Amino acid sequence: MSDAIRGITGRMSQLAAYGQGPLAGLGGVGGLGDTGAIQVPAGAGKSEGPSFGDTLKQFVGGVSDAQDAAGELRDKFVRGDNVEMHQVMAAGEEAGIALEMLVELRNKVSEAYRTLVNMQ
């Protein structure tokens, strides 16, 4: 799971570099020139490693896997299999934290989208 988080934060920092255009220090929208067209940095179309979408899919899959694993441990504990209570609690907490992080990521992406839409 931590690899997915590192991948997302790395990808976000790469995307943040796109806003470092000629007007970035003047309070305007970075990357906009006199013509109003967005200037794309050299090599922006070529990326090394997985895309942001792929990283996001991997993260969502990891959250789903954590929830499934917590559910399986809970079911085994209820059936009386050889599972310790602390394992069930730890897996449940891990799944809960992963879900909370996914919800916060969704909120931040929605907020960023609204900010971009409201820019003039």
PyRosetta script that sets phi, psi and omega in degrees:
from pyrosetta import init, pose_from_sequence

init()
pose = pose_from_sequence("MSDAIRGITGRMSQLAAYGQGPLAGLGGVGGLGDTGAIQVPAGAGKSEGPSFGDTLKQFVGGVSDAQDAAGELRDKFVRGDNVEMHQVMAAGEEAGIALEMLVELRNKVSEAYRTLVNMQ")
pose.set_psi(1, -38.0)
pose.set_omega(1, -178.5)
pose.set_phi(2, -66.4)
pose.set_psi(2, -28.1)
pose.set_omega(2, 175.8)
pose.set_phi(3, -65.7)
pose.set_psi(3, -38.6)
pose.set_omega(3, 178.1)
pose.set_phi(4, -65.2)
pose.set_psi(4, -41.4)
pose.set_omega(4, 179.6)
pose.set_phi(5, -65.6)
pose.set_psi(5, -43.5)
pose.set_omega(5, 177.5)
pose.set_phi(6, -61.9)
pose.set_psi(6, -39.1)
pose.set_omega(6, 178.9)
pose.set_phi(7, -63.7)
pose.set_psi(7, -41.8)
pose.set_omega(7, 179.9)
pose.set_phi(8, -66.7)
pose.set_psi(8, -46.0)
pose.set_omega(8, -179.1)
pose.set_phi(9, -66.4)
pose.set_psi(9, -36.4)
pose.set_omega(9, 176.3)
pose.set_phi(10, -64.3)
pose.set_psi(10, -42.4)
pose.set_omega(10, 179.3)
pose.set_phi(11, -66.5)
pose.set_psi(11, -38.0)
pose.set_omega(11, 178.1)
pose.set_phi(12, -64.9)
pose.set_psi(12, -39.0)
pose.set_omega(12, 179.0)
pose.set_phi(13, -69.3)
pose.set_psi(13, -31.8)
pose.set_omega(13, 174.1)
pose.set_phi(14, -65.4)
pose.set_psi(14, -42.8)
pose.set_omega(14, 179.7)
pose.set_phi(15, -67.0)
pose.set_psi(15, -33.0)
pose.set_omega(15, 178.7)
pose.set_phi(16, -65.0)
pose.set_psi(16, -28.9)
pose.set_omega(16, 179.9)
pose.set_phi(17, -68.2)
pose.set_psi(17, -20.4)
pose.set_omega(17, 179.5)
pose.set_phi(18, -66.1)
pose.set_psi(18, -23.6)
pose.set_omega(18, -179.3)
pose.set_phi(19, -85.1)
pose.set_psi(19, 9.8)
pose.set_omega(19, -177.3)
pose.set_phi(20, -94.3)
pose.set_psi(20, 50.8)
pose.set_omega(20, -178.0)
pose.set_phi(21, -84.8)
pose.set_psi(21, -170.5)
pose.set_omega(21, -174.9)
pose.set_phi(22, -66.1)
pose.set_psi(22, -24.7)
pose.set_omega(22, -178.4)
pose.set_phi(23, -101.5)
pose.set_psi(23, 7.7)
pose.set_omega(23, -174.7)
pose.set_phi(24, -61.5)
pose.set_psi(24, -36.5)
pose.set_omega(24, -178.7)
pose.set_phi(25, -84.4)
pose.set_psi(25, -3.7)
pose.set_omega(25, -176.5)
pose.set_phi(26, -100.4)
pose.set_psi(26, 9.2)
pose.set_omega(26, 178.7)
pose.set_phi(27, 85.3)
pose.set_psi(27, -3.8)
pose.set_omega(27, 178.5)
pose.set_phi(28, -88.8)
pose.set_psi(28, -171.3)
pose.set_omega(28, 178.3)
pose.set_phi(29, -80.2)
pose.set_psi(29, 120.0)
pose.set_omega(29, -179.8)
pose.set_phi(30, -61.9)
pose.set_psi(30, 137.6)
pose.set_omega(30, 178.2)
pose.set_phi(31, 95.9)
pose.set_psi(31, -7.1)
pose.set_omega(31, 178.2)
pose.set_phi(32, -95.3)
pose.set_psi(32, 126.3)
pose.set_omega(32, 178.3)
pose.set_phi(33, -92.4)
pose.set_psi(33, -166.7)
pose.set_omega(33, 180.0)
pose.set_phi(34, -64.7)
pose.set_psi(34, -28.2)
pose.set_omega(34, -177.2)
pose.set_phi(35, -80.6)
pose.set_psi(35, -12.1)
pose.set_omega(35, -178.4)
pose.set_phi(36, 85.9)
pose.set_psi(36, -2.2)
pose.set_omega(36, 178.8)
pose.set_phi(37, -84.3)
pose.set_psi(37, 146.6)
pose.set_omega(37, 179.1)
pose.set_phi(38, -77.1)
pose.set_psi(38, 127.4)
pose.set_omega(38, 177.9)
pose.set_phi(39, -92.4)
pose.set_psi(39, 122.2)
pose.set_omega(39, -179.1)
pose.set_phi(40, -93.5)
pose.set_psi(40, 128.5)
pose.set_omega(40, 179.5)
pose.set_phi(41, -60.3)
pose.set_psi(41, 152.5)
pose.set_omega(41, 178.1)
pose.set_phi(42, -60.6)
pose.set_psi(42, 134.6)
pose.set_omega(42, 179.1)
pose.set_phi(43, 80.9)
pose.set_psi(43, 8.7)
pose.set_omega(43, -177.7)
pose.set_phi(44, -68.4)
pose.set_psi(44, -30.4)
pose.set_omega(44, 179.9)
pose.set_phi(45, -75.9)
pose.set_psi(45, -18.9)
pose.set_omega(45, -178.3)
pose.set_phi(46, -104.4)
pose.set_psi(46, 120.7)
pose.set_omega(46, 178.9)
pose.set_phi(47, -123.4)
pose.set_psi(47, 148.9)
pose.set_omega(47, 176.0)
pose.set_phi(48, -97.0)
pose.set_psi(48, 135.3)
pose.set_omega(48, 178.5)
pose.set_phi(49, 89.2)
pose.set_psi(49, -172.1)
pose.set_omega(49, -176.4)
pose.set_phi(50, -72.2)
pose.set_psi(50, 155.0)
pose.set_omega(50, 177.6)
pose.set_phi(51, -75.3)
pose.set_psi(51, 168.4)
pose.set_omega(51, 178.6)
pose.set_phi(52, -62.5)
pose.set_psi(52, -39.7)
pose.set_omega(52, 178.5)
pose.set_phi(53, -62.0)
pose.set_psi(53, -42.9)
pose.set_omega(53, 178.1)
pose.set_phi(54, -63.6)
pose.set_psi(54, -41.4)
pose.set_omega(54, 179.1)
pose.set_phi(55, -64.5)
pose.set_psi(55, -40.1)
pose.set_omega(55, 179.0)
pose.set_phi(56, -66.1)
pose.set_psi(56, -42.3)
pose.set_omega(56, 177.0)
pose.set_phi(57, -61.2)
pose.set_psi(57, -41.3)
pose.set_omega(57, 178.8)
pose.set_phi(58, -63.5)
pose.set_psi(58, -40.8)
pose.set_omega(58, 179.8)
pose.set_phi(59, -65.8)
pose.set_psi(59, -44.3)
pose.set_omega(59, 178.5)
pose.set_phi(60, -62.7)
pose.set_psi(60, -40.2)
pose.set_omega(60, 176.2)
pose.set_phi(61, -62.7)
pose.set_psi(61, -38.0)
pose.set_omega(61, 177.7)
pose.set_phi(62, -65.5)
pose.set_psi(62, -39.1)
pose.set_omega(62, 177.4)
pose.set_phi(63, -64.4)
pose.set_psi(63, -43.4)
pose.set_omega(63, 179.0)
pose.set_phi(64, -63.0)
pose.set_psi(64, -42.4)
pose.set_omega(64, 178.3)
pose.set_phi(65, -62.8)
pose.set_psi(65, -40.1)
pose.set_omega(65, 179.2)
pose.set_phi(66, -64.7)
pose.set_psi(66, -39.8)
pose.set_omega(66, 178.3)
pose.set_phi(67, -68.0)
pose.set_psi(67, -39.9)
pose.set_omega(67, 177.6)
pose.set_phi(68, -63.1)
pose.set_psi(68, -43.3)
pose.set_omega(68, -179.8)
pose.set_phi(69, -64.0)
pose.set_psi(69, -40.5)
pose.set_omega(69, 178.5)
pose.set_phi(70, -64.9)
pose.set_psi(70, -39.8)
pose.set_omega(70, 178.2)
pose.set_phi(71, -64.9)
pose.set_psi(71, -41.0)
pose.set_omega(71, 178.1)
pose.set_phi(72, -63.8)
pose.set_psi(72, -44.1)
pose.set_omega(72, 178.5)
pose.set_phi(73, -62.9)
pose.set_psi(73, -41.6)
pose.set_omega(73, 178.6)
pose.set_phi(74, -61.3)
pose.set_psi(74, -44.8)
pose.set_omega(74, 179.6)
pose.set_phi(75, -63.1)
pose.set_psi(75, -41.3)
pose.set_omega(75, 177.9)
pose.set_phi(76, -63.1)
pose.set_psi(76, -41.3)
pose.set_omega(76, 179.3)
pose.set_phi(77, -63.0)
pose.set_psi(77, -42.7)
pose.set_omega(77, -179.5)
pose.set_phi(78, -64.8)
pose.set_psi(78, -37.2)
pose.set_omega(78, 178.9)
pose.set_phi(79, -72.2)
pose.set_psi(79, -16.0)
pose.set_omega(79, 179.5)
pose.set_phi(80, 95.6)
pose.set_psi(80, 12.7)
pose.set_omega(80, 176.7)
pose.set_phi(81, -66.3)
pose.set_psi(81, 171.6)
pose.set_omega(81, -176.6)
pose.set_phi(82, -77.9)
pose.set_psi(82, 75.3)
pose.set_omega(82, 178.4)
pose.set_phi(83, -131.1)
pose.set_psi(83, 130.9)
pose.set_omega(83, -179.5)
pose.set_phi(84, -80.7)
pose.set_psi(84, 148.7)
pose.set_omega(84, -179.6)
pose.set_phi(85, -61.1)
pose.set_psi(85, -38.4)
pose.set_omega(85, -178.9)
pose.set_phi(86, -66.3)
pose.set_psi(86, -29.9)
pose.set_omega(86, 176.1)
pose.set_phi(87, -66.4)
pose.set_psi(87, -43.0)
pose.set_omega(87, 179.4)
pose.set_phi(88, -63.2)
pose.set_psi(88, -45.3)
pose.set_omega(88, -179.1)
pose.set_phi(89, -65.8)
pose.set_psi(89, -42.2)
pose.set_omega(89, 179.9)
pose.set_phi(90, -65.2)
pose.set_psi(90, -42.6)
pose.set_omega(90, 179.2)
pose.set_phi(91, -65.2)
pose.set_psi(91, -39.0)
pose.set_omega(91, 177.4)
pose.set_phi(92, -64.5)
pose.set_psi(92, -42.4)
pose.set_omega(92, 178.1)
pose.set_phi(93, -65.3)
pose.set_psi(93, -42.1)
pose.set_omega(93, 179.3)
pose.set_phi(94, -61.6)
pose.set_psi(94, -44.0)
pose.set_omega(94, 179.0)
pose.set_phi(95, -64.8)
pose.set_psi(95, -39.9)
pose.set_omega(95, 178.8)
pose.set_phi(96, -64.8)
pose.set_psi(96, -43.0)
pose.set_omega(96, 179.5)
pose.set_phi(97, -66.0)
pose.set_psi(97, -40.4)
pose.set_omega(97, 178.4)
pose.set_phi(98, -63.1)
pose.set_psi(98, -40.6)
pose.set_omega(98, 178.5)
pose.set_phi(99, -66.5)
pose.set_psi(99, -41.9)
pose.set_omega(99, 177.1)
pose.set_phi(100, -60.6)
pose.set_psi(100, -40.1)
pose.set_omega(100, 179.1)
pose.set_phi(101, -65.9)
pose.set_psi(101, -39.8)
pose.set_omega(101, 177.9)
pose.set_phi(102, -63.7)
pose.set_psi(102, -40.5)
pose.set_omega(102, 177.8)
pose.set_phi(103, -65.1)
pose.set_psi(103, -42.5)
pose.set_omega(103, 178.2)
pose.set_phi(104, -64.5)
pose.set_psi(104, -38.1)
pose.set_omega(104, 176.7)
pose.set_phi(105, -62.6)
pose.set_psi(105, -43.6)
pose.set_omega(105, 176.8)
pose.set_phi(106, -59.7)
pose.set_psi(106, -43.4)
pose.set_omega(106, -179.9)
pose.set_phi(107, -62.9)
pose.set_psi(107, -41.7)
pose.set_omega(107, -179.7)
pose.set_phi(108, -67.5)
pose.set_psi(108, -39.3)
pose.set_omega(108, 178.0)
pose.set_phi(109, -66.0)
pose.set_psi(109, -41.6)
pose.set_omega(109, 177.3)
pose.set_phi(110, -62.7)
pose.set_psi(110, -42.8)
pose.set_omega(110, 178.9)
pose.set_phi(111, -63.7)
pose.set_psi(111, -42.2)
pose.set_omega(111, 178.7)
pose.set_phi(112, -64.5)
pose.set_psi(112, -40.0)
pose.set_omega(112, 178.0)
pose.set_phi(113, -62.9)
pose.set_psi(113, -46.0)
pose.set_omega(113, 178.8)
pose.set_phi(114, -61.8)
pose.set_psi(114, -38.6)
pose.set_omega(114, 178.2)
pose.set_phi(115, -63.1)
pose.set_psi(115, -44.3)
pose.set_omega(115, 179.0)
pose.set_phi(116, -65.2)
pose.set_psi(116, -39.2)
pose.set_omega(116, -179.5)
pose.set_phi(117, -66.4)
pose.set_psi(117, -36.4)
pose.set_omega(117, -177.0)
pose.set_phi(118, -83.1)
pose.set_psi(118, -4.7)
pose.set_omega(118, 178.2)
pose.set_phi(119, -68.3)
pose.set_psi(119, 144.8)
pose.set_omega(119, 179.5)
pose.set_phi(120, -114.9)
pose.dump_pdb("model.pdb")
